[in-house]
Amino acid sequence: MGKTEEYRAAILAQPDLRQYLLDNSNLPGPRGNLELAHVAAAAAPSSLLVEWSNLNAAAAPINTPVEFLTFCGVLGQGRLYLEGDALALERIKKAASDSRWRTREGGATALQIIGKNDMQPLFIFLPVLANGNPLEQRCAVAAICEPALLKEASAAQFALELLDKITHSFSRNPDRKSEGFIALKKGLGYGWSVAVAASLESGKQMMEKWLQFDDKDIRWVMQENLKKNRLIRLEGAWVDKWGK
């Protein structure tokens, strides 16, 4: 029996699921128990996932076992949406702006869970996030910049257009020391390479526009993407041309 099967069996047998997750969260620490979180998101009762997703930073401080419950709850919103809970997207949107980075990551991963089943909801919901604050925009970038979601040409083109729109907003943001701006900058610093690798010709043209943009933060974002092996392997000569 593999680890995932062990966790699933344990979760289904637990008289106190909350305590089991707290005891096995691996928090505090640098890496929470992601395997357990995914199993909990798939197997825990929906009522608990909703309850845990609503635990704020005061009730579930960052890097504590209780934050692991929040992460599981937010991650589980992907499953709940696919089961018909339309309010799950609002819970994910709320998580996107959370002060805790793990909770924000849970929101982006929940959207990927949805997208791996059906991309249409992402085609509608991610532009909403793209029109939001920088942390919501970062969630949109992290959600769509997943190679498994970009196998179809329509999805790859959607990702490029979404990144282009968010990068334009990023370039006009005057508050460049805010947590949201910094988080979005890091997300864009790898996201473009994922989208361009999925649609090379269209992606290179779009990225070249930003490579010529006179802004230090945009330059950093684009140069970070040119360092990524996924682009170097596919278009080494092009990367050499545009790299520093």
Secondary structure, 3 states (H helix, E strand, C coil): CCHHHHHHHHHHHCCCHHHHHHHCCCCCCCCCCHHHHHHHHHHCCHHHHHHHHCCCCCCCCCCCHHHHHHHHHHHHHHHHHHCCCCCHHHHHHHHHCCCCHHHHHHHHHHHHHHHHHCCHHHHHHHHHHHCCCHHHHHHHHHHHCCHHHCCCHHHHHHHHHHHHHHHHHHHCCCCCCCHHHHHHHHHHHHHHHHHHHHCHHHHHHHHHHHHCCCCHHHHHHHHHHHCCHHHHHHCHHHHHHHCC
